[in-house]
């Protein structure tokens, strides 16, 4: 499904890719993209570490999903 944005260009490709995000990322230099990915990776690692600590502190929550 393709949607149009204010400027008349498509927001999503036919395959569902968010073209606005892609356009914004391509405006960045390679170094800026690497730095942004490194920041995102640090967030993911922090979440994983917090989850691991939570599971060590309370083993009964291992395998349970939050709702």
DSSP file (Angstrom, degrees, kcal/mol; ACC not computed):
  #  RESIDUE AA STRUCTURE BP1 BP2  ACC     N-H-->O    O-->H-N    N-H-->O    O-->H-N    TCO  KAPPA ALPHA  PHI   PSI    X-CA   Y-CA   Z-CA
    1    1 A X              0   0    0      0, 0.0     2,-0.4     0, 0.0    15,-0.1   0.000 360.0 360.0 360.0 128.4    0.0    0.0    0.0
    2    2 A X        -     0   0    0      9,-0.1     2,-0.3    13,-0.0    11,-0.1  -0.864 360.0-167.5-107.1 135.3    1.5    3.3   -1.0
    3    3 A X        -     0   0    0     -2,-0.4     8,-2.9     9,-0.3     9,-0.6  -0.871  15.3-131.8-117.2 153.3    0.7    6.6    0.8
    4    4 A X  B     -A   10   0A   0     -2,-0.3     6,-0.2     6,-0.3     2,-0.1  -0.863  16.7-147.8-106.6 143.2    1.4   10.1   -0.4
    5    5 A X    >   -     0   0    0      4,-2.9     3,-2.3    -2,-0.4     6,-0.0  -0.372  40.6 -82.3 -97.3 179.1    3.0   12.7    1.9
    6    6 A X  T 3  S+     0   0    0      1,-0.3    -2,-0.0     2,-0.1    -1,-0.0   0.836 128.3  52.7 -53.1 -39.6    2.4   16.5    1.9
    7    7 A X  T 3  S-     0   0    0      2,-0.1    -1,-0.3     1,-0.1     3,-0.1   0.457 119.4-107.5 -79.9   1.1    4.9   17.1   -1.0
    8    8 A X  S <  S+     0   0    0     -3,-2.3     2,-0.2     1,-0.3    -2,-0.1   0.426  80.8 123.9  89.6  -1.6    3.1   14.5   -3.2
    9    9 A X        -     0   0    0      1,-0.1    -4,-2.9    -5,-0.1    -1,-0.3  -0.595  69.9 -93.1 -92.5 158.8    5.9   11.9   -2.9
   10   10 A X  B     -A    4   0A   0     -6,-0.2    -6,-0.3    -2,-0.2     3,-0.1  -0.403  25.2-164.3 -72.2 141.3    5.3    8.4   -1.7
   11   11 A X  S    S+     0   0    0     -8,-2.9     8,-2.9     1,-0.2     9,-0.8   0.837  78.0  32.4 -89.1 -41.4    5.8    7.6    2.0
   12   12 A X  B    S-B   18   0B   0     -9,-0.6    -9,-0.3     6,-0.2    -1,-0.2  -0.925  78.4-130.3-119.7 142.5    5.9    3.8    1.7
   13   13 A X    >   -     0   0    0      4,-2.1     3,-1.7    -2,-0.4    -2,-0.0  -0.272  39.7 -96.0 -76.9 174.2    7.2    1.7   -1.2
   14   14 A X  T 3  S+     0   0    0      1,-0.3    -1,-0.1     2,-0.1   -12,-0.0   0.797 128.5  53.1 -61.7 -28.0    5.1   -1.1   -2.7
   15   15 A X  T 3  S-     0   0    0      2,-0.1    -1,-0.3     1,-0.0   -13,-0.0   0.429 124.1-103.6 -89.2   1.3    7.0   -3.5   -0.4
   16   16 A X    <   +     0   0    0     -3,-1.7     2,-0.2     1,-0.3    -2,-0.1   0.510  66.7 152.6  94.5   5.4    6.2   -1.4    2.7
   17   17 A X        -     0   0    0      1,-0.1    -4,-2.1     2,-0.0     2,-1.0  -0.518  52.0-118.7 -72.4 134.7    9.6    0.3    3.2
   18   18 A X  B  >  -B   12   0B   0     -2,-0.2     4,-1.8    -6,-0.2    -6,-0.2  -0.630  30.2-172.8 -74.7 102.0    9.3    3.7    5.0
   19   19 A X  H  > S+     0   0    0     -8,-2.9     4,-2.7    -2,-1.0    -1,-0.2   0.778  78.8  60.1 -72.2 -27.2   10.8    6.0    2.3
   20   20 A X  H  > S+     0   0    0     -9,-0.8     4,-2.3     2,-0.2    -1,-0.2   0.926 108.0  45.1 -66.6 -41.8   10.8    9.1    4.5
   21   21 A X  H  > S+     0   0    0    -10,-0.2     4,-2.5     2,-0.2    -2,-0.2   0.914 113.3  50.5 -65.2 -42.6   13.1    7.3    6.9
   22   22 A X  H  X S+     0   0    0     -4,-1.8     4,-2.2     2,-0.2    -2,-0.2   0.922 110.6  49.2 -61.2 -45.0   15.3    6.0    4.1
   23   23 A X  H  X S+     0   0    0     -4,-2.7     4,-1.0     1,-0.2    -1,-0.2   0.916 111.4  49.5 -61.1 -43.4   15.5    9.5    2.6
   24   24 A X  H >X S+     0   0    0     -4,-2.3     4,-0.6     1,-0.2     3,-0.6   0.911 111.4  48.7 -63.5 -42.2   16.5   11.0    5.9
   25   25 A X  H >< S+     0   0    0     -4,-2.5     3,-1.0     1,-0.2    -1,-0.2   0.876 107.7  54.7 -65.9 -36.7   19.2    8.4    6.5
   26   26 A X  H 3< S+     0   0    0     -4,-2.2    -1,-0.2     1,-0.3    -2,-0.2   0.694  98.5  63.1 -73.3 -16.4   20.6    8.9    3.0
   27   27 A X  H << S+     0   0    0     -4,-1.0    -1,-0.3    -3,-0.6    -2,-0.2   0.724  92.2  84.7 -73.7 -21.1   21.0   12.6    3.8
   28   28 A X  S << S-     0   0    0     -3,-1.0     2,-0.1    -4,-0.6    -3,-0.0  -0.440  87.7-111.6 -79.4 153.2   23.5   11.7    6.5
   29   29 A X     >  -     0   0    0     -2,-0.1     4,-2.3     1,-0.1     5,-0.2  -0.345  32.6-105.9 -72.9 166.2   27.1   11.0    5.8
   30   30 A X  H  > S+     0   0    0      1,-0.2     4,-2.5     2,-0.2     5,-0.2   0.914 123.7  52.0 -59.4 -42.2   28.4    7.5    6.2
   31   31 A X  H  > S+     0   0    0      1,-0.2     4,-2.4     2,-0.2    -1,-0.2   0.905 108.5  50.1 -62.0 -42.0   30.1    8.6    9.4
   32   32 A X  H  > S+     0   0    0      2,-0.2     4,-2.3     1,-0.2    -1,-0.2   0.886 110.9  49.7 -63.9 -38.7   26.9   10.0   10.8
   33   33 A X  H  X S+     0   0    0     -4,-2.3     4,-2.4     2,-0.2    -2,-0.2   0.904 110.6  49.5 -66.8 -40.7   25.0    6.8    9.9
   34   34 A X  H  X S+     0   0    0     -4,-2.5     4,-2.4     2,-0.2    -2,-0.2   0.923 112.0  48.7 -63.3 -43.3   27.7    4.7   11.6
   35   35 A X  H  X S+     0   0    0     -4,-2.4     4,-2.2     2,-0.2    -2,-0.2   0.901 111.2  49.7 -63.3 -41.0   27.5    6.9   14.7
   36   36 A X  H  X S+     0   0    0     -4,-2.3     4,-2.2     1,-0.2    -1,-0.2   0.905 111.9  48.4 -64.3 -41.3   23.7    6.7   14.8
   37   37 A X  H  X S+     0   0    0     -4,-2.4     4,-2.4     2,-0.2    -2,-0.2   0.882 109.3  52.9 -66.5 -37.5   23.8    2.9   14.5
   38   38 A X  H  X S+     0   0    0     -4,-2.4     4,-2.0     2,-0.2    -2,-0.2   0.901 109.4  49.2 -64.2 -40.6   26.4    2.8   17.3
   39   39 A X  H  X S+     0   0    0     -4,-2.2     4,-1.8     2,-0.2    -2,-0.2   0.921 111.6  48.9 -63.0 -43.6   24.1    4.8   19.5
   40   40 A X  H  X S+     0   0    0     -4,-2.2     4,-2.3     1,-0.2    -2,-0.2   0.895 109.0  53.2 -63.2 -39.6   21.2    2.5   18.7
   41   41 A X  H  X S+     0   0    0     -4,-2.4     4,-2.8     1,-0.2    -1,-0.2   0.894 105.6  53.8 -62.9 -40.0   23.3   -0.6   19.4
   42   42 A X  H  X S+     0   0    0     -4,-2.0     4,-2.2     2,-0.2    -1,-0.2   0.889 108.7  49.9 -61.7 -38.3   24.2    0.9   22.9
   43   43 A X  H  X S+     0   0    0     -4,-1.8     4,-2.3     2,-0.2    -2,-0.2   0.936 111.2  48.2 -64.5 -46.0   20.5    1.2   23.6
   44   44 A X  H  X S+     0   0    0     -4,-2.3     4,-2.6     1,-0.2    -2,-0.2   0.922 112.2  49.3 -60.7 -44.5   19.8   -2.4   22.5
   45   45 A X  H  X S+     0   0    0     -4,-2.8     4,-2.7     1,-0.2    -1,-0.2   0.884 109.6  51.9 -63.8 -38.0   22.7   -3.6   24.7
   46   46 A X  H  X S+     0   0    0     -4,-2.2     4,-2.4     2,-0.2    -1,-0.2   0.905 110.5  48.2 -64.4 -41.2   21.4   -1.6   27.7
   47   47 A X  H  X S+     0   0    0     -4,-2.3     4,-2.4     2,-0.2    -2,-0.2   0.928 112.6  48.4 -64.7 -44.8   18.0   -3.2   27.3
   48   48 A X  H  X S+     0   0    0     -4,-2.6     4,-2.7     1,-0.2    -2,-0.2   0.922 112.2  48.9 -61.0 -44.2   19.5   -6.7   27.0
   49   49 A X  H  X S+     0   0    0     -4,-2.7     4,-2.5     1,-0.2    -1,-0.2   0.898 111.2  49.7 -63.5 -40.3   21.6   -6.1   30.1
   50   50 A X  H  X S+     0   0    0     -4,-2.4     4,-2.3     2,-0.2    -1,-0.2   0.905 111.7  48.8 -64.5 -41.0   18.7   -4.8   32.1
   51   51 A X  H  X S+     0   0    0     -4,-2.4     4,-2.4     2,-0.2    -2,-0.2   0.913 111.4  49.5 -65.0 -42.7   16.6   -7.8   31.0
   52   52 A X  H  X S+     0   0    0     -4,-2.7     4,-2.4     1,-0.2    -2,-0.2   0.919 111.6  48.6 -62.2 -43.7   19.5  -10.2   32.0
   53   53 A X  H  X S+     0   0    0     -4,-2.5     4,-2.2     1,-0.2    -1,-0.2   0.892 110.9  51.2 -63.1 -39.3   19.8   -8.5   35.4
   54   54 A X  H  X S+     0   0    0     -4,-2.3     4,-1.8     1,-0.2    -2,-0.2   0.903 110.9  47.9 -64.3 -41.5   16.1   -8.7   35.9
   55   55 A X  H  < S+     0   0    0     -4,-2.4     7,-0.2     2,-0.2    -2,-0.2   0.870 111.5  49.9 -68.9 -36.8   16.1  -12.4   35.1
   56   56 A X  H  < S+     0   0    0     -4,-2.4     3,-0.4     1,-0.2    -1,-0.2   0.887 113.5  46.8 -67.0 -37.3   19.0  -13.1   37.4
   57   57 A X  H  < S+     0   0    0     -4,-2.2     2,-0.2     1,-0.3    -2,-0.2   0.808 130.0  21.1 -73.6 -30.0   17.3  -11.2   40.2
   58   58 A X    ><  -     0   0    0     -4,-1.8     3,-2.2    -5,-0.2    -1,-0.3  -0.681  65.7-178.8-140.9  81.9   14.0  -13.0   39.7
   59   59 A X  G >  S+     0   0    0     -3,-0.4     3,-1.3     1,-0.3    -1,-0.1   0.698  76.0  74.4 -58.6 -20.3   14.4  -16.3   37.8
   60   60 A X  G 3  S+     0   0    0      1,-0.3    -1,-0.3     3,-0.1    -5,-0.1   0.682  89.3  59.4 -68.6 -15.1   10.6  -16.9   37.9
   61   61 A X  G X  S+     0   0    0     -3,-2.2     3,-1.9    -7,-0.2    -1,-0.3   0.561  75.6 117.5 -89.1  -7.8   10.2  -14.3   35.1
   62   62 A X  T <  S+     0   0    0     -3,-1.3     3,-0.1    -4,-0.3    -3,-0.0  -0.397  84.8  11.3 -61.6 128.7   12.4  -16.1   32.6
   63   63 A X  T 3  S+     0   0    0      1,-0.3     2,-0.3    -2,-0.1    -1,-0.3   0.261  98.9 120.5  87.8 -12.0   10.4  -17.1   29.6
   64   64 A X    <   -     0   0    0     -3,-1.9     2,-0.4    -4,-0.0    -1,-0.3  -0.665  54.7-141.4 -84.7 141.1    7.4  -15.0   30.5
   65   65 A X        -     0   0    0     -2,-0.3     2,-0.2    -3,-0.1    -3,-0.0  -0.804  14.9-121.6-101.2 143.5    6.3  -12.4   28.1
   66   66 A X              0   0    0     -2,-0.4    -1,-0.0     1,-0.1     0, 0.0  -0.549 360.0 360.0 -78.0 147.2    5.0   -9.0   29.2
   67   67 A X              0   0    0     -2,-0.2    -1,-0.1     0, 0.0    -2,-0.0   0.343 360.0 360.0-122.6 360.0    1.5   -8.0   28.1
